[in-house]
Amino acid sequence: MTSLAVTLAIGHYGPSALYIIADSRITWSKVGEKWDCAQKTFTSQGADIFGFCGDAYFPPAILQQVLLQSRLGLLHDKGADSRARHLAIIEAFRQTLKSAGQTPISTFSLFHGARDGEGMNSRFMLWEARYSAASRRLVDRSFDLEKQQSCLVHVDGSGGRLIKEKASASNSRAEKKSRFAITAFCEALISGVDSHSGGAPQLVGIGRRGAAKTFGFVWNERKFVAGLELAKTTTWKRAVWFNRNFEQCDGNSGLPKREAPRRKSVTR
């Protein structure tokens, strides 16, 4: 299964960012069979973020194809609003599900976060498309994000209840601040209570401006992106890095930026 959470950040002038965080583990039916490097969060080239839980094979496979169509400008009109983008994605999923025949697809949920507009006129949206293996139907629903404070919008997967418990143990801070929501997720993952959740956290988000971002995550003093550890030769500067406390980190040292040692300047 998985652990997944969606959190909304609120600034002085309303909603300022939407994040999806997930673990990186895939498990099989035999006890002990697992893989901790699976990608479960995705971004478009525009203002869309995605995360899934449940079936480990179908959602990421079709989503990669759908995002490719989007990058090529084949999925929806340029300038389409978030609802039109979402409907195009869901239609692609439904068509693929119809062609799957008797393929054994397990129950899954696909979460789609999006933004309309930019700056102070921006508005954030969130949908969940849930496929039931029993009924073989994909049911779509939207969430109300018209909140007055930062919040833990939704948790899902086998580790969902544990995330809520960690949030409650923090005197509800995790339900009121996006930072504490991310921390509650990481604490649940570190505990190891849910054997179906593991690996490094992976985080995607959209702010008031610009395209969606995939963030790097500093986990156990190692650097990960989308569940995969970076090679030591990788240029870390091309990503924004966070840690378990949702502190922005220096990609070189792995330390929170306020604690990171300053590099000496070079006169050329």
NORUR-V943210 format. One record per residue. RES is the residue in three letters. SS is DSSP state (A for helix, B for strand, O for the rest). Layout:
# NORUR-V943210
res: (RES	RES)
ss: (SS	SS)
This chain:
# NORUR-V943210
res: (MET	THR	SER	LEU	ALA	VAL	THR	LEU	ALA	ILE	GLY	HIS	TYR	GLY	PRO	SER	ALA	LEU	TYR	ILE	ILE	ALA	ASP	SER	ARG	ILE	THR	TRP	SER	LYS	VAL	GLY	GLU	LYS	TRP	ASP	CYS	ALA	GLN	LYS	THR	PHE	THR	SER	GLN	GLY	ALA	ASP	ILE	PHE	GLY	PHE	CYS	GLY	ASP	ALA	TYR	PHE	PRO	PRO	ALA	ILE	LEU	GLN	GLN	VAL	LEU	LEU	GLN	SER	ARG	LEU	GLY	LEU	LEU	HIS	ASP	LYS	GLY	ALA	ASP	SER	ARG	ALA	ARG	HIS	LEU	ALA	ILE	ILE	GLU	ALA	PHE	ARG	GLN	THR	LEU	LYS	SER	ALA	GLY	GLN	THR	PRO	ILE	SER	THR	PHE	SER	LEU	PHE	HIS	GLY	ALA	ARG	ASP	GLY	GLU	GLY	MET	ASN	SER	ARG	PHE	MET	LEU	TRP	GLU	ALA	ARG	TYR	SER	ALA	ALA	SER	ARG	ARG	LEU	VAL	ASP	ARG	SER	PHE	ASP	LEU	GLU	LYS	GLN	GLN	SER	CYS	LEU	VAL	HIS	VAL	ASP	GLY	SER	GLY	GLY	ARG	LEU	ILE	LYS	GLU	LYS	ALA	SER	ALA	SER	ASN	SER	ARG	ALA	GLU	LYS	LYS	SER	ARG	PHE	ALA	ILE	THR	ALA	PHE	CYS	GLU	ALA	LEU	ILE	SER	GLY	VAL	ASP	SER	HIS	SER	GLY	GLY	ALA	PRO	GLN	LEU	VAL	GLY	ILE	GLY	ARG	ARG	GLY	ALA	ALA	LYS	THR	PHE	GLY	PHE	VAL	TRP	ASN	GLU	ARG	LYS	PHE	VAL	ALA	GLY	LEU	GLU	LEU	ALA	LYS	THR	THR	THR	TRP	LYS	ARG	ALA	VAL	TRP	PHE	ASN	ARG	ASN	PHE	GLU	GLN	CYS	ASP	GLY	ASN	SER	GLY	LEU	PRO	LYS	ARG	GLU	ALA	PRO	ARG	ARG	LYS	SER	VAL	THR	ARG)
ss: (O	O	B	B	B	B	B	B	B	B	B	O	O	B	B	B	B	B	B	B	B	B	O	O	O	B	B	O	O	O	O	O	O	B	B	O	O	O	O	O	B	B	B	O	O	O	O	B	B	B	B	B	B	B	O	O	O	A	A	A	A	A	A	A	A	A	A	A	A	A	A	O	O	O	O	O	O	O	O	O	O	A	A	A	A	A	A	A	A	A	A	A	A	A	A	A	A	A	A	O	O	O	O	O	O	O	O	B	B	B	B	B	B	B	B	B	O	O	A	A	A	O	B	B	B	B	B	B	B	B	B	B	O	O	O	O	B	B	B	B	B	B	O	O	O	O	O	O	O	O	B	B	B	B	B	B	B	O	O	A	A	A	A	A	A	A	A	A	A	O	O	O	A	A	A	A	O	A	A	A	A	A	A	A	A	A	A	A	A	A	A	O	O	O	O	O	O	O	O	O	O	B	B	B	B	B	B	O	O	O	O	O	B	B	B	B	B	B	B	O	O	B	B	B	B	O	O	B	B	O	O	O	O	O	O	A	A	A	O	O	B	B	O	O	O	O	O	B	B	O	O	O	O	O	O	B	O	O	O	O	O	O	O	O	O	O	O	O)
